[in-house]
């Protein structure tokens, strides 16, 4: 599986996550799916209701609004993202445990090295097996 | 029969369908971790069993989305 994201959307995500420091930030990704390729066409910046540097929970009202907006634009929910302010870009045990939707990509933006952000994408199935997906900047 | 809009799609369902029956019929994965809205109102999990859907209702299933670094 590969996920395409524009540099503009990536920069929007990066700014959102940097502005949320020292806490984790989060959001949703909507777009299209073609075979093994997903393409991000709209990014939604959501509130981390935990307001924590080590945890995040998406605001369900914002989540609902994003899902409805995505559908109105003809997009599907293809992924979510959150930042790791001080740890690498890989799913933590909590990330895996709380990954309930096997159909979406889970993107993690590490800001561990402030000047060298790292974005990676993962699939997490119902048995909590993790697959690394290629992120392609377009 | 009645018409519900579920996750953006209109379909026919039997009258007096309960919310748990709809969740089962739609084969929602990990249903214990799904939040449900009916006509944009969030349904408390404790109210699921008593919730009976009505003709014209719009239902959304939202997965809890969260995580952490631990």
N, CA and C atoms of all chains as a GROMACS GRO file, in nm:
protein
  624
    1UNK      N    1   0.085  -0.120   0.000
    1UNK     CA    2   0.000   0.000   0.000
    1UNK      C    3   0.088   0.125   0.000
    2UNK      N    4   0.048   0.223  -0.078
    2UNK     CA    5   0.122   0.350  -0.086
    2UNK      C    6   0.024   0.463  -0.061
    3UNK      N    7   0.070   0.568   0.002
    3UNK     CA    8  -0.017   0.683   0.025
    3UNK      C    9   0.051   0.808  -0.030
    4UNK      N   10  -0.021   0.877  -0.116
    4UNK     CA   11   0.028   1.001  -0.176
    4UNK      C   12  -0.023   1.119  -0.095
    5UNK      N   13   0.064   1.212  -0.067
    5UNK     CA   14   0.023   1.334   0.002
    5UNK      C   15   0.097   1.452  -0.061
    6UNK      N   16   0.024   1.559  -0.084
    6UNK     CA   17   0.088   1.676  -0.145
    6UNK      C   18   0.178   1.744  -0.043
    7UNK      N   19   0.279   1.814  -0.095
    7UNK     CA   20   0.369   1.888  -0.005
    7UNK      C   21   0.290   1.994   0.072
    8UNK      N   22   0.188   2.048   0.007
    8UNK     CA   23   0.105   2.149   0.074
    8UNK      C   24   0.032   2.089   0.195
    9UNK      N   25  -0.030   1.972   0.174
    9UNK     CA   26  -0.101   1.907   0.286
    9UNK      C   27  -0.003   1.863   0.394
   10UNK      N   28   0.115   1.816   0.350
   10UNK     CA   29   0.216   1.776   0.448
   10UNK      C   30   0.257   1.897   0.532
   11UNK      N   31   0.277   2.011   0.466
   11UNK     CA   32   0.317   2.131   0.541
   11UNK      C   33   0.206   2.176   0.636
   12UNK      N   34   0.081   2.161   0.594
   12UNK     CA   35  -0.032   2.195   0.682
   12UNK      C   36  -0.029   2.106   0.807
   13UNK      N   37  -0.006   1.977   0.784
   13UNK     CA   38   0.004   1.882   0.896
   13UNK      C   39   0.121   1.920   0.987
   14UNK      N   40   0.234   1.950   0.926
   14UNK     CA   41   0.355   1.982   1.003
   14UNK      C   42   0.333   2.108   1.089
   15UNK      N   43   0.271   2.210   1.029
   15UNK     CA   44   0.246   2.334   1.104
   15UNK      C   45   0.150   2.309   1.221
   16UNK      N   46   0.047   2.228   1.194
   16UNK     CA   47  -0.050   2.194   1.299
   16UNK      C   48   0.020   2.123   1.415
   17UNK      N   49   0.107   2.027   1.381
   17UNK     CA   50   0.174   1.950   1.485
   17UNK      C   51   0.278   2.034   1.559
   18UNK      N   52   0.347   2.119   1.486
   18UNK     CA   53   0.445   2.206   1.553
   18UNK      C   54   0.375   2.306   1.645
   19UNK      N   55   0.262   2.359   1.599
   19UNK     CA   56   0.192   2.459   1.681
   19UNK      C   57   0.131   2.395   1.806
   20UNK      N   58   0.112   2.264   1.802
   20UNK     CA   59   0.053   2.194   1.917
   20UNK      C   60   0.154   2.154   2.023
   21UNK      N   61   0.284   2.168   1.991
   21UNK     CA   62   0.387   2.128   2.088
   21UNK      C   63   0.373   2.205   2.219
   22UNK      N   64   0.399   2.147   2.332
   22UNK     CA   65   0.464   2.016   2.350
   22UNK      C   66   0.367   1.898   2.343
   23UNK      N   67   0.240   1.925   2.315
   23UNK     CA   68   0.141   1.816   2.314
   23UNK      C   69   0.137   1.744   2.180
   24UNK      N   70   0.078   1.628   2.181
   24UNK     CA   71   0.052   1.557   2.056
   24UNK      C   72  -0.061   1.630   1.982
   25UNK      N   73  -0.056   1.625   1.850
   25UNK     CA   74  -0.162   1.682   1.766
   25UNK      C   75  -0.216   1.572   1.677
   26UNK      N   76  -0.333   1.596   1.620
   26UNK     CA   77  -0.396   1.489   1.542
   26UNK      C   78  -0.487   1.545   1.434
   27UNK      N   79  -0.528   1.456   1.345
   27UNK     CA   80  -0.618   1.498   1.239
   27UNK      C   81  -0.659   1.380   1.153
   28UNK      N   82  -0.739   1.410   1.053
   28UNK     CA   83  -0.790   1.307   0.963
   28UNK      C   84  -0.751   1.338   0.819
   29UNK      N   85  -0.746   1.232   0.740
   29UNK     CA   86  -0.709   1.245   0.599
   29UNK      C   87  -0.818   1.184   0.514
   30UNK      N   88  -0.865   1.263   0.418
   30UNK     CA   89  -0.969   1.213   0.326
   30UNK      C   90  -0.915   1.220   0.185
   31UNK      N   91  -0.968   1.134   0.101
   31UNK     CA   92  -0.921   1.134  -0.037
   31UNK      C   93  -0.979   1.019  -0.114
   32UNK      N   94  -0.895   0.960  -0.198
   32UNK     CA   95  -0.943   0.854  -0.286
   32UNK      C   96  -0.853   0.731  -0.273
   33UNK      N   97  -0.910   0.618  -0.313
   33UNK     CA   98  -0.837   0.491  -0.312
   33UNK      C   99  -0.845   0.430  -0.450
   34UNK      N  100  -0.729   0.393  -0.503
   34UNK     CA  101  -0.725   0.326  -0.632
   34UNK      C  102  -0.632   0.206  -0.620
   35UNK      N  103  -0.690   0.088  -0.613
   35UNK     CA  104  -0.608  -0.032  -0.594
   35UNK      C  105  -0.530  -0.024  -0.466
   36UNK      N  106  -0.400  -0.031  -0.475
   36UNK     CA  107  -0.313  -0.027  -0.357
   36UNK      C  108  -0.262   0.114  -0.328
   37UNK      N  109  -0.323   0.213  -0.390
   37UNK     CA  110  -0.276   0.350  -0.373
   37UNK      C  111  -0.386   0.439  -0.316
   38UNK      N  112  -0.351   0.510  -0.210
   38UNK     CA  113  -0.441   0.609  -0.153
   38UNK      C  114  -0.383   0.747  -0.181
   39UNK      N  115  -0.470   0.843  -0.208
   39UNK     CA  116  -0.425   0.980  -0.232
   39UNK      C  117  -0.501   1.074  -0.141
   40UNK      N  118  -0.426   1.149  -0.062
   40UNK     CA  119  -0.487   1.247   0.029
   40UNK      C  120  -0.533   1.367  -0.054
   41UNK      N  121  -0.660   1.403  -0.038
   41UNK     CA  122  -0.711   1.520  -0.109
   41UNK      C  123  -0.762   1.628  -0.015
   42UNK      N  124  -0.781   1.593   0.109
   42UNK     CA  125  -0.820   1.695   0.206
   42UNK      C  126  -0.772   1.652   0.344
   43UNK      N  127  -0.718   1.748   0.417
   43UNK     CA  128  -0.666   1.720   0.551
   43UNK      C  129  -0.751   1.797   0.652
   44UNK      N  130  -0.784   1.731   0.761
   44UNK     CA  131  -0.866   1.792   0.866
   44UNK      C  132  -0.782   1.799   0.994
   45UNK      N  133  -0.770   1.918   1.047
   45UNK     CA  134  -0.692   1.939   1.169
   45UNK      C  135  -0.786   1.934   1.288
   46UNK      N  136  -0.768   1.833   1.371
   46UNK     CA  137  -0.861   1.812   1.483
   46UNK      C  138  -0.795   1.848   1.616
   47UNK      N  139  -0.880   1.865   1.716
   47UNK     CA  140  -0.833   1.895   1.850
   47UNK      C  141  -0.797   1.766   1.924
   48UNK      N  142  -0.682   1.767   1.988
   48UNK     CA  143  -0.646   1.658   2.079
   48UNK      C  144  -0.712   1.689   2.213
   49UNK      N  145  -0.820   1.621   2.242
   49UNK     CA  146  -0.894   1.653   2.364
   49UNK      C  147  -0.819   1.610   2.491
   50UNK      N  148  -0.711   1.531   2.475
   50UNK     CA  149  -0.630   1.494   2.591
   50UNK      C  150  -0.533   1.607   2.630
   51UNK      N  151  -0.502   1.695   2.534
   51UNK     CA  152  -0.406   1.804   2.558
   51UNK      C  153  -0.284   1.752   2.634
   52UNK      N  154  -0.224   1.649   2.577
   52UNK     CA  155  -0.115   1.578   2.645
   52UNK      C  156   0.003   1.558   2.550
   53UNK      N  157   0.126   1.559   2.604
   53UNK     CA  158   0.242   1.529   2.519
   53UNK      C  159   0.259   1.379   2.493
   54UNK      N  160   0.178   1.296   2.562
   54UNK     CA  161   0.195   1.151   2.550
   54UNK      C  162   0.070   1.077   2.504
   55UNK      N  163  -0.040   1.148   2.489
   55UNK     CA  164  -0.165   1.082   2.448
   55UNK      C  165  -0.244   1.174   2.356
   56UNK      N  166  -0.328   1.111   2.275
   56UNK     CA  167  -0.424   1.192   2.200
   56UNK      C  168  -0.556   1.120   2.188
   57UNK      N  169  -0.663   1.198   2.185
   57UNK     CA  170  -0.797   1.151   2.151
   57UNK      C  171  -0.858   1.256   2.062
   58UNK      N  172  -0.916   1.213   1.952
   58UNK     CA  173  -0.978   1.311   1.862
   58UNK      C  174  -1.113   1.354   1.916
   59UNK      N  175  -1.144   1.480   1.894
   59UNK     CA  176  -1.274   1.534   1.934
   59UNK      C  177  -1.382   1.470   1.845
   60UNK      N  178  -1.475   1.393   1.905
   60UNK     CA  179  -1.573   1.322   1.821
   60UNK      C  180  -1.663   1.413   1.740
   61UNK      N  181  -1.693   1.532   1.792
   61UNK     CA  182  -1.777   1.625   1.713
   61UNK      C  183  -1.702   1.673   1.590
   62UNK      N  184  -1.575   1.702   1.606
   62UNK     CA  185  -1.495   1.743   1.491
   62UNK      C  186  -1.477   1.626   1.394
   63UNK      N  187  -1.467   1.508   1.451
   63UNK     CA  188  -1.453   1.388   1.368
   63UNK      C  189  -1.578   1.369   1.281
   64UNK      N  190  -1.694   1.386   1.343
   64UNK     CA  191  -1.820   1.373   1.268
   64UNK      C  192  -1.827   1.478   1.158
   65UNK      N  193  -1.791   1.602   1.191
   65UNK     CA  194  -1.796   1.709   1.090
   65UNK      C  195  -1.702   1.678   0.974
   66UNK      N  196  -1.584   1.624   1.005
   66UNK     CA  197  -1.488   1.592   0.899
   66UNK      C  198  -1.539   1.480   0.810
   67UNK      N  199  -1.597   1.377   0.871
   67UNK     CA  200  -1.650   1.264   0.793
   67UNK      C  201  -1.761   1.312   0.699
   68UNK      N  202  -1.848   1.398   0.749
   68UNK     CA  203  -1.957   1.448   0.666
   68UNK      C  204  -1.905   1.538   0.554
   69UNK      N  205  -1.807   1.622   0.587
   69UNK     CA  206  -1.751   1.710   0.484
   69UNK      C  207  -1.681   1.629   0.376
   70UNK      N  208  -1.606   1.528   0.420
   70UNK     CA  209  -1.534   1.444   0.324
   70UNK      C  210  -1.632   1.378   0.228
   71UNK      N  211  -1.739   1.325   0.284
   71UNK     CA  212  -1.839   1.258   0.201
   71UNK      C  213  -1.904   1.357   0.104
   72UNK      N  214  -1.933   1.476   0.153
   72UNK     CA  215  -1.996   1.578   0.068
   72UNK      C  216  -1.906   1.615  -0.050
   73UNK      N  217  -1.775   1.600  -0.029
   73UNK     CA  218  -1.679   1.631  -0.135
   73UNK      C  219  -1.645   1.509  -0.221
   74UNK      N  220  -1.711   1.399  -0.193
   74UNK     CA  221  -1.686   1.278  -0.272
   74UNK      C  222  -1.562   1.202  -0.230
   75UNK      N  223  -1.510   1.232  -0.112
   75UNK     CA  224  -1.391   1.163  -0.063
   75UNK      C  225  -1.430   1.054   0.036
   76UNK      N  226  -1.334   0.967   0.063
   76UNK     CA  227  -1.352   0.868   0.169
   76UNK      C  228  -1.244   0.893   0.274
   77UNK      N  229  -1.271   0.846   0.395
   77UNK     CA  230  -1.172   0.858   0.501
   77UNK      C  231  -1.061   0.757   0.474
   78UNK      N  232  -0.940   0.805   0.451
   78UNK     CA  233  -0.832   0.712   0.416
   78UNK      C  234  -0.727   0.699   0.527
   79UNK      N  235  -0.731   0.790   0.625
   79UNK     CA  236  -0.632   0.777   0.730
   79UNK      C  237  -0.647   0.881   0.838
   80UNK      N  238  -0.569   0.861   0.942
   80UNK     CA  239  -0.556   0.965   1.042
   80UNK      C  240  -0.409   0.991   1.066
   81UNK      N  241  -0.380   1.098   1.138
   81UNK     CA  242  -0.240   1.124   1.172
   81UNK      C  243  -0.233   1.178   1.313
   82UNK      N  244  -0.118   1.156   1.374
   82UNK     CA  245  -0.090   1.223   1.501
   82UNK      C  246   0.060   1.240   1.513
   83UNK      N  247   0.099   1.329   1.601
   83UNK     CA  248   0.242   1.356   1.618
   83UNK      C  249   0.296   1.281   1.739
   84UNK      N  250   0.424   1.253   1.731
   84UNK     CA  251   0.501   1.204   1.846
   84UNK      C  252   0.604   1.313   1.876
   85UNK      N  253   0.577   1.396   1.975
   85UNK     CA  254   0.667   1.509   2.001
   85UNK      C  255   0.808   1.468   2.041
   86UNK      N  256   0.823   1.354   2.104
   86UNK     CA  257   0.955   1.319   2.157
   86UNK      C  258   0.989   1.172   2.138
   87UNK      N  259   0.928   1.110   2.038
   87UNK     CA  260   0.958   0.967   2.014
   87UNK      C  261   0.953   0.942   1.863
   88UNK      N  262   1.007   0.827   1.822
   88UNK     CA  263   1.017   0.800   1.678
   88UNK      C  264   0.880   0.780   1.611
   89UNK      N  265   0.885   0.780   1.480
   89UNK     CA  266   0.763   0.761   1.400
   89UNK      C  267   0.733   0.613   1.385
   90UNK      N  268   0.678   0.558   1.489
   90UNK     CA  269   0.633   0.418   1.483
   90UNK      C  270   0.521   0.402   1.585
   91UNK      N  271   0.427   0.311   1.557
   91UNK     CA  272   0.312   0.296   1.647
   91UNK      C  273   0.354   0.244   1.784
   92UNK      N  274   0.312   0.315   1.888
   92UNK     CA  275   0.336   0.268   2.025
   92UNK      C  276   0.238   0.154   2.054
   93UNK      N  277   0.257   0.089   2.166
   93UNK     CA  278   0.163  -0.016   2.206
   93UNK      C  279   0.022   0.042   2.220
   94UNK      N  280   0.013   0.164   2.273
   94UNK     CA  281  -0.118   0.228   2.287
   94UNK      C  282  -0.177   0.261   2.150
   95UNK      N  283  -0.091   0.308   2.059
   95UNK     CA  284  -0.140   0.335   1.922
   95UNK      C  285  -0.201   0.209   1.861
   96UNK      N  286  -0.131   0.096   1.880
   96UNK     CA  287  -0.180  -0.030   1.822
   96UNK      C  288  -0.309  -0.074   1.891
   97UNK      N  289  -0.308  -0.064   2.021
   97UNK     CA  290  -0.427  -0.110   2.097
   97UNK      C  291  -0.551  -0.030   2.059
   98UNK      N  292  -0.531   0.100   2.031
   98UNK     CA  293  -0.645   0.187   2.003
   98UNK      C  294  -0.671   0.205   1.853
   99UNK      N  295  -0.607   0.124   1.771
   99UNK     CA  296  -0.632   0.131   1.627
   99UNK      C  297  -0.746   0.034   1.594
  100UNK      N  298  -0.865   0.088   1.584
  100UNK     CA  299  -0.984   0.003   1.569
  100UNK      C  300  -1.033  -0.010   1.425
  101UNK      N  301  -0.981   0.075   1.337
  101UNK     CA  302  -1.030   0.072   1.199
  101UNK      C  303  -0.920   0.018   1.108
  102UNK      N  304  -0.931  -0.110   1.068
  102UNK     CA  305  -0.824  -0.168   0.986
  102UNK      C  306  -0.821  -0.117   0.842
  103UNK      N  307  -0.922  -0.039   0.804
  103UNK     CA  308  -0.929   0.005   0.664
  103UNK      C  309  -0.848   0.132   0.638
  104UNK      N  310  -0.806   0.199   0.744
  104UNK     CA  311  -0.739   0.328   0.723
  104UNK      C  312  -0.588   0.317   0.748
  105UNK      N  313  -0.517   0.419   0.699
  105UNK     CA  314  -0.375   0.432   0.727
  105UNK      C  315  -0.356   0.513   0.854
  106UNK      N  316  -0.254   0.477   0.930
  106UNK     CA  317  -0.220   0.551   1.052
  106UNK      C  318  -0.086   0.620   1.028
  107UNK      N  319  -0.090   0.751   1.016
  107UNK     CA  320   0.032   0.827   0.990
  107UNK      C  321   0.083   0.888   1.120
  108UNK      N  322   0.212   0.877   1.139
  108UNK     CA  323   0.275   0.932   1.260
  108UNK      C  324   0.387   1.027   1.217
  109UNK      N  325   0.377   1.149   1.267
  109UNK     CA  326   0.478   1.251   1.238
  109UNK      C  327   0.564   1.268   1.363
  110UNK      N  328   0.688   1.224   1.352
  110UNK     CA  329   0.778   1.240   1.466
  110UNK      C  330   0.844   1.376   1.461
  111UNK      N  331   0.839   1.446   1.575
  111UNK     CA  332   0.908   1.574   1.589
  111UNK      C  333   1.020   1.561   1.691
  112UNK      N  334   1.066   1.437   1.707
  112UNK     CA  335   1.172   1.410   1.804
  112UNK      C  336   1.294   1.497   1.774
  113UNK      N  337   1.328   1.502   1.645
  113UNK     CA  338   1.432   1.597   1.602
  113UNK      C  339   1.357   1.714   1.539
  114UNK      N  340   1.352   1.823   1.610
  114UNK     CA  341   1.266   1.935   1.569
  114UNK      C  342   1.291   1.981   1.425
  115UNK      N  343   1.416   1.979   1.381
  115UNK     CA  344   1.447   2.026   1.245
  115UNK      C  345   1.446   1.915   1.142
  116UNK      N  346   1.411   1.797   1.186
  116UNK     CA  347   1.412   1.684   1.093
  116UNK      C  348   1.288   1.597   1.118
  117UNK      N  349   1.168   1.652   1.088
  117UNK     CA  350   1.046   1.575   1.110
  117UNK      C  351   1.043   1.451   1.021
  118UNK      N  352   0.983   1.345   1.074
  118UNK     CA  353   0.977   1.219   0.999
  118UNK      C  354   0.832   1.173   0.995
  119UNK      N  355   0.778   1.160   0.874
  119UNK     CA  356   0.640   1.113   0.857
  119UNK      C  357   0.644   0.972   0.800
  120UNK      N  358   0.576   0.881   0.869
  120UNK     CA  359   0.564   0.745   0.817
  120UNK      C  360   0.418   0.701   0.830
  121UNK      N  361   0.381   0.604   0.746
  121UNK     CA  362   0.242   0.555   0.743
  121UNK      C  363   0.241   0.405   0.773
  122UNK      N  364   0.135   0.364   0.840
  122UNK     CA  365   0.125   0.223   0.882
  122UNK      C  366  -0.018   0.171   0.862
  123UNK      N  367  -0.026   0.045   0.831
  123UNK     CA  368  -0.154  -0.025   0.840
  123UNK      C  369  -0.152  -0.106   0.968
  124UNK      N  370  -0.265  -0.111   1.038
  124UNK     CA  371  -0.273  -0.190   1.162
  124UNK      C  372  -0.399  -0.275   1.152
  125UNK      N  373  -0.382  -0.407   1.143
  125UNK     CA  374  -0.498  -0.492   1.123
  125UNK      C  375  -0.564  -0.528   1.257
  126UNK      N  376  -0.669  -0.607   1.251
  126UNK     CA  377  -0.746  -0.636   1.372
  126UNK      C  378  -0.666  -0.721   1.472
  127UNK      N  379  -0.562  -0.791   1.423
  127UNK     CA  380  -0.475  -0.866   1.515
  127UNK      C  381  -0.358  -0.782   1.562
  128UNK      N  382  -0.362  -0.654   1.526
  128UNK     CA  383  -0.259  -0.555   1.566
  128UNK      C  384  -0.124  -0.578   1.498
  129UNK      N  385  -0.129  -0.647   1.384
  129UNK     CA  386  -0.009  -0.656   1.303
  129UNK      C  387   0.012  -0.523   1.231
  130UNK      N  388   0.136  -0.478   1.229
  130UNK     CA  389   0.168  -0.348   1.171
  130UNK      C  390   0.240  -0.367   1.038
  131UNK      N  391   0.195  -0.294   0.938
  131UNK     CA  392   0.260  -0.295   0.807
  131UNK      C  393   0.304  -0.153   0.775
  132UNK      N  394   0.426  -0.140   0.726
  132UNK     CA  395   0.474  -0.007   0.687
  132UNK      C  396   0.426   0.023   0.546
  133UNK      N  397   0.366   0.139   0.528
  133UNK     CA  398   0.320   0.183   0.397
  133UNK      C  399   0.410   0.297   0.347
  134UNK      N  400   0.432   0.297   0.219
  134UNK     CA  401   0.520   0.400   0.161
  134UNK      C  402   0.446   0.534   0.154
  135UNK      N  403   0.512   0.639   0.200
  135UNK     CA  404   0.456   0.774   0.186
  135UNK      C  405   0.525   0.841   0.067
  136UNK      N  406   0.443   0.887  -0.026
  136UNK     CA  407   0.498   0.950  -0.147
  136UNK      C  408   0.452   1.095  -0.151
  137UNK      N  409   0.547   1.186  -0.154
  137UNK     CA  410   0.513   1.329  -0.158
  137UNK      C  411   0.495   1.373  -0.303
  138UNK      N  412   0.381   1.434  -0.329
  138UNK     CA  413   0.351   1.472  -0.468
  138UNK      C  414   0.338   1.624  -0.479
  139UNK      N  415  -4.125  -0.174   0.591
  139UNK     CA  416  -3.985  -0.135   0.573
  139UNK      C  417  -3.970   0.016   0.597
  140UNK      N  418  -3.847   0.055   0.627
  140UNK     CA  419  -3.818   0.198   0.642
  140UNK      C  420  -3.684   0.228   0.577
  141UNK      N  421  -3.663   0.356   0.550
  141UNK     CA  422  -3.538   0.396   0.484
  141UNK      C  423  -3.450   0.468   0.586
  142UNK      N  424  -3.327   0.420   0.600
  142UNK     CA  425  -3.228   0.486   0.682
  142UNK      C  426  -3.111   0.528   0.594
  143UNK      N  427  -3.044   0.635   0.635
  143UNK     CA  428  -2.918   0.672   0.570
  143UNK      C  429  -2.807   0.633   0.666
  144UNK      N  430  -2.732   0.531   0.629
  144UNK     CA  431  -2.627   0.477   0.716
  144UNK      C  432  -2.491   0.499   0.649
  145UNK      N  433  -2.407   0.573   0.717
  145UNK     CA  434  -2.275   0.607   0.663
  145UNK      C  435  -2.288   0.664   0.521
  146UNK      N  436  -2.388   0.747   0.505
  146UNK     CA  437  -2.406   0.818   0.378
  146UNK      C  438  -2.484   0.744   0.272
  147UNK      N  439  -2.525   0.620   0.301
  147UNK     CA  440  -2.597   0.542   0.199
  147UNK      C  441  -2.740   0.513   0.244
  148UNK      N  442  -2.835   0.540   0.156
  148UNK     CA  443  -2.976   0.513   0.186
  148UNK      C  444  -3.007   0.368   0.154
  149UNK      N  445  -3.069   0.302   0.251
  149UNK     CA  446  -3.107   0.161   0.229
  149UNK      C  447  -3.236   0.131   0.303
  150UNK      N  448  -3.300   0.022   0.263
  150UNK     CA  449  -3.421  -0.024   0.331
  150UNK      C  450  -3.385  -0.113   0.448
  151UNK      N  451  -3.456  -0.094   0.557
  151UNK     CA  452  -3.436  -0.176   0.676
  151UNK      C  453  -3.573  -0.213   0.732
  152UNK      N  454  -3.578  -0.320   0.813
  152UNK     CA  455  -3.707  -0.355   0.874
  152UNK      C  456  -3.748  -0.251   0.979
  153UNK      N  457  -3.877  -0.236   0.994
  153UNK     CA  458  -3.930  -0.142   1.095
  153UNK      C  459  -3.884  -0.182   1.235
  154UNK      N  460  -3.873  -0.084   1.321
  154UNK     CA  461  -3.841  -0.102   1.462
  154UNK      C  462  -3.706  -0.173   1.485
  155UNK      N  463  -3.613  -0.145   1.395
  155UNK     CA  464  -3.478  -0.201   1.408
  155UNK      C  465  -3.408  -0.132   1.526
  156UNK      N  466  -3.346  -0.212   1.612
  156UNK     CA  467  -3.270  -0.152   1.723
  156UNK      C  468  -3.130  -0.117   1.675
  157UNK      N  469  -3.066  -0.030   1.752
  157UNK     CA  470  -2.930   0.010   1.714
  157UNK      C  471  -2.833  -0.109   1.716
  158UNK      N  472  -2.835  -0.195   1.819
  158UNK     CA  473  -2.744  -0.312   1.814
  158UNK      C  474  -2.770  -0.402   1.693
  159UNK      N  475  -2.898  -0.414   1.654
  159UNK     CA  476  -2.929  -0.497   1.537
  159UNK      C  477  -2.874  -0.433   1.410
  160UNK      N  478  -2.880  -0.301   1.402
  160UNK     CA  479  -2.823  -0.233   1.285
  160UNK      C  480  -2.672  -0.252   1.280
  161UNK      N  481  -2.607  -0.238   1.397
  161UNK     CA  482  -2.461  -0.256   1.403
  161UNK      C  483  -2.423  -0.396   1.356
  162UNK      N  484  -2.502  -0.494   1.399
  162UNK     CA  485  -2.474  -0.632   1.357
  162UNK      C  486  -2.501  -0.649   1.207
  163UNK      N  487  -2.612  -0.593   1.161
  163UNK     CA  488  -2.648  -0.607   1.019
  163UNK      C  489  -2.544  -0.542   0.928
  164UNK      N  490  -2.488  -0.431   0.974
  164UNK     CA  491  -2.388  -0.360   0.894
  164UNK      C  492  -2.248  -0.419   0.911
  165UNK      N  493  -2.236  -0.522   0.994
  165UNK     CA  494  -2.106  -0.589   1.016
  165UNK      C  495  -1.997  -0.489   1.054
  166UNK      N  496  -2.031  -0.402   1.147
  166UNK     CA  497  -1.935  -0.302   1.192
  166UNK      C  498  -1.822  -0.372   1.268
  167UNK      N  499  -1.698  -0.347   1.225
  167UNK     CA  500  -1.583  -0.409   1.292
  167UNK      C  501  -1.558  -0.341   1.426
  168UNK      N  502  -1.514  -0.416   1.524
  168UNK     CA  503  -1.485  -0.363   1.657
  168UNK      C  504  -1.599  -0.277   1.712
  169UNK      N  505  -1.720  -0.331   1.716
  169UNK     CA  506  -1.837  -0.247   1.752
  169UNK      C  507  -1.828  -0.187   1.893
  170UNK      N  508  -1.749  -0.250   1.981
  170UNK     CA  509  -1.739  -0.195   2.117
  170UNK      C  510  -1.667  -0.060   2.119
  171UNK      N  511  -1.601  -0.027   2.011
  171UNK     CA  512  -1.522   0.096   2.007
  171UNK      C  513  -1.577   0.195   1.905
  172UNK      N  514  -1.703   0.178   1.873
  172UNK     CA  515  -1.766   0.266   1.776
  172UNK      C  516  -1.862   0.361   1.848
  173UNK      N  517  -1.850   0.487   1.812
  173UNK     CA  518  -1.945   0.587   1.859
  173UNK      C  519  -2.051   0.602   1.751
  174UNK      N  520  -2.175   0.620   1.794
  174UNK     CA  521  -2.284   0.629   1.697
  174UNK      C  522  -2.354   0.763   1.711
  175UNK      N  523  -2.383   0.822   1.597
  175UNK     CA  524  -2.470   0.940   1.597
  175UNK      C  525  -2.597   0.908   1.518
  176UNK      N  526  -2.708   0.959   1.568
  176UNK     CA  527  -2.834   0.950   1.494
  176UNK      C  528  -2.882   1.093   1.475
  177UNK      N  529  -2.895   1.131   1.352
  177UNK     CA  530  -2.935   1.269   1.317
  177UNK      C  531  -2.844   1.369   1.389
  178UNK      N  532  -2.714   1.339   1.386
  178UNK     CA  533  -2.607   1.424   1.442
  178UNK      C  534  -2.603   1.428   1.594
  179UNK      N  535  -2.688   1.351   1.661
  179UNK     CA  536  -2.684   1.347   1.807
  179UNK      C  537  -2.608   1.221   1.850
  180UNK      N  538  -2.513   1.238   1.942
  180UNK     CA  539  -2.436   1.124   1.989
  180UNK      C  540  -2.522   1.039   2.082
  181UNK      N  541  -2.515   0.907   2.063
  181UNK     CA  542  -2.593   0.814   2.144
  181UNK      C  543  -2.503   0.757   2.253
  182UNK      N  544  -2.546   0.768   2.377
  182UNK     CA  545  -2.469   0.710   2.487
  182UNK      C  546  -2.467   0.558   2.472
  183UNK      N  547  -2.351   0.499   2.499
  183UNK     CA  548  -2.340   0.353   2.480
  183UNK      C  549  -2.445   0.277   2.563
  184UNK      N  550  -2.473   0.328   2.682
  184UNK     CA  551  -2.571   0.262   2.767
  184UNK      C  552  -2.712   0.268   2.712
  185UNK      N  553  -2.734   0.354   2.612
  185UNK     CA  554  -2.868   0.367   2.552
  185UNK      C  555  -2.882   0.287   2.423
  186UNK      N  556  -2.774   0.222   2.380
  186UNK     CA  557  -2.778   0.153   2.250
  186UNK      C  558  -2.896   0.054   2.244
  187UNK      N  559  -2.906  -0.032   2.347
  187UNK     CA  560  -3.003  -0.142   2.340
  187UNK      C  561  -3.147  -0.091   2.330
  188UNK      N  562  -3.175   0.022   2.393
  188UNK     CA  563  -3.313   0.074   2.392
  188UNK      C  564  -3.340   0.164   2.271
  189UNK      N  565  -3.239   0.189   2.192
  189UNK     CA  566  -3.256   0.283   2.080
  189UNK      C  567  -3.318   0.213   1.960
  190UNK      N  568  -3.435   0.261   1.922
  190UNK     CA  569  -3.505   0.204   1.806
  190UNK      C  570  -3.503   0.309   1.695
  191UNK      N  571  -3.458   0.266   1.580
  191UNK     CA  572  -3.443   0.360   1.468
  191UNK      C  573  -3.577   0.387   1.401
  192UNK      N  574  -3.586   0.509   1.348
  192UNK     CA  575  -3.711   0.551   1.283
  192UNK      C  576  -3.685   0.580   1.136
  193UNK      N  577  -3.791   0.569   1.060
  193UNK     CA  578  -3.782   0.598   0.916
  193UNK      C  579  -3.723   0.737   0.895
  194UNK      N  580  -3.624   0.746   0.807
  194UNK     CA  581  -3.562   0.875   0.775
  194UNK      C  582  -3.442   0.909   0.860
  195UNK      N  583  -3.410   0.827   0.962
  195UNK     CA  584  -3.294   0.857   1.046
  195UNK      C  585  -3.164   0.848   0.965
  196UNK      N  586  -3.070   0.933   1.007
  196UNK     CA  587  -2.935   0.930   0.950
  196UNK      C  588  -2.839   0.883   1.058
  197UNK      N  589  -2.767   0.776   1.028
  197UNK     CA  590  -2.681   0.712   1.128
  197UNK      C  591  -2.535   0.717   1.080
  198UNK      N  592  -2.447   0.752   1.171
  198UNK     CA  593  -2.303   0.748   1.142
  198UNK      C  594  -2.235   0.662   1.247
  199UNK      N  595  -2.136   0.586   1.202
  199UNK     CA  596  -2.051   0.509   1.294
  199UNK      C  597  -1.913   0.573   1.293
  200UNK      N  598  -1.865   0.608   1.409
  200UNK     CA  599  -1.733   0.671   1.419
  200UNK      C  600  -1.645   0.588   1.512
  201UNK      N  601  -1.529   0.549   1.462
  201UNK     CA  602  -1.436   0.479   1.550
  201UNK      C  603  -1.369   0.577   1.644
  202UNK      N  604  -1.354   0.535   1.769
  202UNK     CA  605  -1.272   0.614   1.859
  202UNK      C  606  -1.133   0.622   1.797
  203UNK      N  607  -1.076   0.740   1.795
  203UNK     CA  608  -0.940   0.754   1.742
  203UNK      C  609  -0.853   0.821   1.847
  204UNK      N  610  -0.757   0.745   1.892
  204UNK     CA  611  -0.665   0.797   1.992
  204UNK      C  612  -0.541   0.710   1.998
  205UNK      N  613  -0.448   0.750   2.082
  205UNK     CA  614  -0.326   0.675   2.097
  205UNK      C  615  -0.234   0.744   2.195
  206UNK      N  616  -0.109   0.705   2.189
  206UNK     CA  617  -0.014   0.764   2.282
  206UNK      C  618   0.126   0.718   2.249
  207UNK      N  619   0.220   0.757   2.330
  207UNK     CA  620   0.359   0.724   2.302
  207UNK      C  621   0.410   0.608   2.387
  208UNK      N  622   0.321   0.556   2.473
  208UNK     CA  623   0.366   0.450   2.566
  208UNK      C  624   0.347   0.312   2.505
   0.00000   0.00000   0.00000
